Amino acid sequence: MKFKIVKSKRRISTASVQQKENYFLLTVPDFLSQKHIEKIKNAFKKKIDRSQKRKNNLEKLADKLNQQYFKGKLKYRSINWSRRQKRILGSCSVYSRDIRLSDKLKRAPLWVIKAVLLHEMTHIIYPDHGRKFNQKMAEYRLLERAKGYLYALSQLEKERS
């Protein structure tokens, strides 16, 4: 994992990192010592590694579901966690075949994550929530349990806000 470090006179107290094609650009305040910059760089490395592991785990889970429910024939371009999805738990762009799951689900049980991921994967074949879509989803034996969990979660969020 390569880092390019840029010291900025404009930065006062924060550091940021951006992923470029083959390296990470770390921007830090100009006055920081090399020792402090190394600490920041190592913290970002750990965070990036954790994020990559979660992404890889999500892709492995999608591959298993693809084999189990679609005989490995489902084609998707990407599957990612999303911080931006606050009201919905999953989304699928049918044309680009990109699937996103809300990072709120990271704390949910695996069987719930599977239900949401399978739901979004099924949209690649059946874009609507019609009869065929529901038949495919009914193959997941914990579907009703997952729906109950997600309903209870949404009620808790409503009470908190």
N, C-alpha and C positions, 0 to 999 in steps of 0.2 A: 504494500500500500504506500504509494508515493504522496508526499506532501510538498507543496510549494508554499513558503511562508512569506507573507507581505506585511510589513509594518506600516501602520497608517497613523498619521498625526491627527486625523479627524476622529478616530476611535478614542473614547475616553475610558470605558470600563468593560466593554464586552468583546468577545471574539466571535467570529463566524467562520463557517466552513461551507464550501460549495464544491460539488462534484463536477469535475471537468472530464474530458474524454478519457485520459489515462492517469489522472492524478487528482488530488484534492487541494483546493486553494484555501489556505487558512489565513484569515486576516485578523491581526491582533493590534492592540494599541502600541504605539511607537516606543513608549518608555519601559516596556516589560523586559526583564532580564531573560537571557537564554534559558536559564533553569526553569523559569515560570512558563515560558513558551513551550518547553518540552512537556511540562505537566499538562498544559492545555491540549497539546497535540495528542498525548497518550489518552487523555479523557475522551477526545473525539474518536480516536481509534477504537476504543472499547465500545463506544456508542454505535459506531458504524458496523463493527463486527456483530453486535447483538442484533442490529437491524437486518443485516444480511442473513443471519441465521434464521430469524423469524420469517423472512421472505422465502428462504430455501425450504423451511418447514411447510409453509403454505403451499408452495409449488409441489412438494412431495405429496401432501394431502390431496391436492387437486389431481395429481397423477393417479393416486389410488382410487379416488372416486370415479375418474374417467374409466379406469379398467373395470371397476365393479358395476357401474351403471350404464356405461356407453361402449363397453368392449374396447376401450382405448381409441375409439374413432373420433372423439370430439376434438376439434382443433380450436385452440384459443391462443391469442398472441401474448398476453401478459396477465398475471394475477398478482395484485399488490394490496398491502394494507394502506389505508387512507386516513389521514388526520382530518381532512376537510369534511368528511361525511359526518354531520352531527345529527341530522334527523332521520336519515335512512341507514340501514346496517349493511347494505350491499347494493351494488349496481353493476350492470353489464351493458357495454356498448355492443350491440348486435353486429354492427357493420365492421368495427375495428377488432372486435372480439377481445376487448380489454375488460377484465373483471377487477372490481375494487371492493374490499371489505372494510368497513369502519373499524378503526383501531379500538373502538369501544368493546368489540367482540373478543379482544385479546384476553379479557378476564373471564369470559364465558367458558362453560365446559366444552370439551372437544365435540360432543355430540350436537351441540347447538351450532358451533362453527361449521361442522359438516353440513348441517341442514341449510344454513344460509349460503354456503359455498355451492352446494348442489343446486339450490334454487337458481343462483346466478348462472351456473354452468348450463342448466336446462334451458335458460332463456336463449342461448346460442342456437338451439334447435327450434324451440317454440317461443317466439318473442312475446306472445301475449300470455294471459293466465287462463287459457281455454281448457277444454276437456283433455286434450292430449298432454298439455303441460301438467295438469293435475294428476293424470294417470302416472306419468313418469315420476313425479314427486311422491306419490303414494307408495312407491317402491321402497322409500326410506322408512324403515320401521319405527324410528323415533321421531317422526315428523310432528305428530300431534303434541308430543311431550315438549319438543323444541318450540313449537308455536306458543304453548302455555308459558314456557320460561320467558320468551321474548315479550309476551303480553304483560306478564308480571313486571318485567324490567321496565317496560314503557310506562306502566302505572306508577312505579316508584319515581321515575324521572319527572312525571307530571306533578307528583306531590312535592318534589324538591323545588320545583320552579314556581 
